[in-house]
Amino acid sequence: MAETESAASTKRLEARYIPMLDYAEAWDLQKAYVKEIDQEKRPETLLLLQHPPTYTLGTDRHPEHLLMDEAELKEQGIAVYEIDRGGDITYHGPGQLVGYPLIYLDAASLDLHAYLRTVEQAIIDWLADYGIEGGRKPEYTGVWVGDEKIAAIGVKFNRARTRRGFVTSHGFALNIKKGIGSEGFSGIIPCGIQQYGVTSFNDLTGMDKTVEEAARELLPHFCRRFNFEVPILE
């Protein structure tokens, strides 16, 4: 995942921004794209989007970290999905930039931890553009600003069927909207972490940045870290 100075080493990436997409539709889209990328029928892809209010529980799920009952979930219009990414429970909702990198990782140079760190670093690089010191906590994935989490990361490595390696799915959730920490996150123990809080870009800066603006600004950082040519965001 190291950066390179050689333009010849850059790869093609397709990038799409979807203003709002139901979680189930996005999950189905990822599965279809993973299969097509494995078969080399489509380029590697980065989906950037927003979801309606949704809780997702990963493979390390602890149902007790969902603090709302069925009636409360229905009243607030929050969907719940048990999914196949790593990690525990998290929240997705309007005002949050969700990124799904669907990338082929060759078995010969496979380093799954390096992949996670590289996703984190792209977000850290973007925050640095605004003077925000993003960082990591050794025991957790994601991006932190002090003791508050600004981006959660949970991925799946899908074993390729036609090549030696994996195609990634799921990805990151970057909080942009002011006050998002007191909205959907209040109904869960995010990622099972009780001792730390949640923050957002607009909370930290006092700005009113939109999710689409953040998507367009983050894309070049992502491409630089993963050695992709910067595409036009569709």
DOTI-110637 format. One record per residue: residue in one letter; x, y, z of N, C-alpha, C in turn. Coordinates in steps of 0.02 Angstrom, whole numbers, plus 50000, padded with zeros to 5 digits. Layout:
% residues N
AXYZXYZXYZ ...
END
This chain:
% residues 234
M500404993950000500005000050000500425006450000 A501085005649992501515011449995501395016049936 E501515022549948501445027349894502015026449844 T501915028749784502435028149733502475034649695 E503065036149669503155042249629503045040849555 S502965034549536502915032849466502205033249441 A502085037849394501415038549366501205032249330 A501695028349305501535022249267501215017049312 S501315017649378501045012549423500325013949443 T500055019749425499375021349445498875017049407 K498305015749440497795011349413497155015249401 R496715012249363496075015449349495585013949406 L495205019049424494685018449475494055021649449 E493485018449461492845021649449492575024049516 A492335030149518492075033049580491375035749568 R490915033949612490215036249607490005039449672 Y489635045049666489325048049724488565047249718 I488265044349770487545043249772487265047049832 P486865052249822486645056449878486295052649935 M485885047649917485545043749969485375036949940 L485535031549976485405024849952485235020450011 D484685016750006484485012050058485045007050070 Y485135005150133485705000750149485674994150111 A485084991050108485034984650074485214985150001 E485014990549969485194991649898485954992449890 A486264996049936486984997049932487354990449944 W487104986349988487414979850003487374975349941 D486784975249909486704971249847487164973949792 L487224980549787487654983449736488384981449747 Q488594981649810489284979549825489414972349804 K488944967949820489034960849803489094959949727 A488674963549690488704962949617489364965649590 Y489584971349616490214974249593490814969949611 V490804967049671491354962649691491434956949641 K490884953949622490904948449574491174950849506 E490944956649484491174959249419491914961149421 I492144963949476492854965749482493284959449484 D493054954349520493404947949521493484945149451 Q492964945649411492974942949343493284947849292 E493524953549317493834958749276493354961349223 K492714961749242492194964549199492054971949214 R492334974549268492264981549284492894983749322 P493064990249319493654992549356493524992549431 E494054992849468493984993849540493585000249552 T493205000349605492685005449613492675008149685 L492545014549692492415017649757491725020649755 L491285017949797490615020749805490615025549864 L490385031649853490335036649906489595038749910 L489305038349970488585039249974488365040850045 Q487715041750052487385042450117486835037250122 H486705035250184486155030550198485615034050239 P484985031750233484485033650283484695030850351 P484385032950406484595030650472484595022950476 T485165020150493485265012950492485775010950546 Y485635005450579486145002250622486364995850587 T487024994750585487284988450558487694984950612 L487604978450617487974974350664488424969650625 G489084970250637489554966150601489634959250632 T490144955550609490234948650630490454947950703 D490704953450733490884953450804490314956450845 R489714955350823489124958750851488984956750923 H488754961850960488494960951028487814964351030 P487274960551024486604963551020486444968151078 E486764967151136486624971451193486894978551183 H487304979551132487544986351118487044990451079 L486494987351058485924991051030485464992651088 L485384998951103485045001151164484305002651154 M484055001751093483355003351078482974996851064 D482344996751085481934990951069481594991851002 E481224986750981480914986850914480434992650905 A480054994250957479574999750952479935006450944 E480485007450980480855013650975481185014350906 L481445008750881481745008950814481225010850761 K480635007850767480105009350720479885016650724 E479825019150786479605026050796480105030950765 Q480745029450770481255033950744481455032450672 G481165027150643481295025550574481995023150560 I482275019250607482965016850599482945009350581 A483255007650525483295000650504483884997250538 V483854990650544484394986750575484574981050529 Y485234980150517485474974650475486054971050510 E486034964450509486604960350529486984958750465 I487614960750462487984960450399488634956650407 D489004956050350489584951650348490254955350351 R490264961550373490904964850384491154963250453 G491784964950466492044964250534491784969850579 G491874968850644491684974050691491014972950724 D490834977650767490224977250806489684981750775 I489334985450815488774989450791488994996650777 T488714999550724488825006550710488205009550678 Y488225016050670487655019850643487845022850576 H487365022750529487425026450467486805030850460 G486905036850435486335041250426486505047450387 P486015051550371486125057750334486645062050369 G487085065050330487615069050359488255065250371 Q488265059150349488865054950357489085052450288 L489725053150274489995050650211490205043350220 V489855038950184490015031850186490405030150122 G490955026750130491365024850073491455017350070 Y491315014550011491405007350000491935006349946 P492565005349966493075003649916493014996349895 L492944995149832492894988449804493524987449762 I494034984749795494714984749769494994977749769 Y495364976049716495684969549713496364969749748 L496484965049794497114964449829497434957949808 D498004958349775498354952349751498654948449809 A498604941849806498854937649860499604938349871 A499974939749817500704940049822500954945649867 S500574950949872500784956649913500254958349966 L499874953249987499294954450030499504956250101 D499234961850125499334963850195498684967150217 L498264963250250497594965750267497624971450316 H498074971250363498144976750411498364983150376 A498814982450327499044988250290498464991450251 Y498014987350226497434990050191497024994450238 L496884992050298496494995950346496855002450364 R497505002050376497885008050394497895013050336 T497895010650274497905015150217497245018850209 V496685015350221496035018650220496025024150274 E496255022350334496285027350388496715033350367 Q497285031950335497745037350319497455042250269 A497065039750222496755044350173496305049350209 I495935047050259495505051450298495925056250341 I496445053750371496895057950411497195063450368 D497385061650306497675066650260497165072250245 W496535070250233496025075350219495915079950279 L495865077050338495775081150398496355086050407 A496955083950389497545088250396497495094450352 D497135093950296497025099850253496695105550291 Y496325103750343495955108750383496275109750452 G496885107450460497225108350523496985103950579 I496615098550562496365093950612496855088050617 E497075086650677497555081250688497175074650701 G497055071050648496755064550654497275059350672 G497065054150706497535049050726497195042350738 R497565037850769497325031150781497385029450856 K496995024650877497075021650942497295014350931 P497845012250961498125005650945497634999850951 E497175000350997496724994651008496094994850965 Y496015000150925495405000850886495565002650813 T495115000850768495155003450700494795010250698 G494865013650642494515020050634494995025950642 V494705031850635495085038150641494805042050700 W495265044750740495085048150801495375055150801 V495025059650835495285066250850495275066850926 G495845066250955495865065651028495525059251049 D495055059851095494685053951119493995053251088 E493905056451030493255055950996493365052950927 K492925048350909492985045050844492615049050791 I492955050250735492645053950680492495049250621 A492835043550617492715038950562492775031750587 A492275027750572492285020650588492465016750525 I492795011050534492995006950477492824999650493 G492504996350445492354989250450492324986350381 V492714981250367492784978850299492684971250295 K492604968950234492594961750219493084960550162 F493474955250168493924953150115493624947050081 N493364948050021493024942749984493544938949941 R493614932449954494104928649916493914928449843 A494394930449801494274930449728494214923349702 R493764922349655493644915749628494024914549563 T494214919849528494554919049464495284921349467 R495474924449523496164926749531496404924949601 R497054925349613497334923949678497344930349719 G496874931049764496834937049805496144938149832 F495994944349847495354946149877495094952549845 V494434953449848494114959749830493784962549893 T493944968649910493684971649972492954973849963 S492594974150018491934977250019491824980350088 H491244983750095491114988050154491664993350157 G491764996650213492265001950211492235006550271 F492145013150257492195018150310491565022350314 A491465025350373490915030050384491215036150419 L491215041750383491535047850406491005052950425 N491005055050487490485059650512490625066850489 I490145069750455490215076650430489735081350466 K489125079650472488595084050498488695085850572 K488575092050587488605094250657488055090850698 G488245088450757487765085450803487605078250789 I487935075050742487765068150725487895063450783 G488365065250826488515060950883487945060250932 S487505065250935486945065050981486305062550947 E486355060750883485775058250847485785050550850 G485925047350795485875040050793486355036450839 F486935039450853487415036050895487175035350967 S486685039450987486445039151056486055032751070 G485845029251018485455023051028485875016751030 I486535017551027486975011651028487595013151070 I487975007851084488655008651109489105007551048 P489315012951015489645012350950490265007850952 C490265002650912490824997850909490984994950978 G490494995351023490594992651090491044996951134 I491185003051113491655007451149491265012351192 Q491315011551257490935015751303491325021851328 Q491985021251330492395026351363492565032351320 Y492415032051255492585037551211491965039951174 G492005046051148491435049051115491485048951039 V491005052451008490965052950935490955060350917 T491285062150862491285069050840491175069250764 S491155075250736491065076050664491495081750639 F491585082050573491985087350543491705094250559 N491055095050550490755101550561490755103550635 D490705098650680490775100250751491465102950766 L491975099950736492665101850750492855108550720 T492575110150662492785116150625492295121950629 G491675120650648491165125850645490935127350575 M491165123450526490955124350457490285120950444 D490035121850384489405118650363489525114750299 K490045110650300490235106850240489705101550225 T489555100650162489085095450142489455088850133 V489075083450133489365076850122489665076250052 E489325079150002489595078749935490255082549929 E490305088349960490935092049960491485087849991 A491335084650047491835080450080492045074650035 A491565071749999491715066149954492205068349900 R492075074149871492505076549816493195078349841 E493255080749902493905082549930494295076449953 L493945071349978494285065350003494545061049945 L494195060949889494365056549834495105056949813 P495395062849802496105063049782496575060049834 H496415060949898496835057949951496795050349948 F496195047749938496115040549933496505037849874 C496455041249817496805038949757497555039249766 R497795044449798498525045049808498785039349852 R498425037749904498645032549950498615025549918 F498145024549873498065017949842498335017749770 N498675023049749498995023249683498495022549626 F497935026049632497445026449577497505033249543 E497355033349479497235039749446496605042749476 V496585049249483495995052449512495455052849458 P494895049449468494375049449417493905055449426 I493485056549376492925061149383492405057749426 L492175061149479491675058149522490995058649489 E490705052949471490075052849434489485054549480 
END
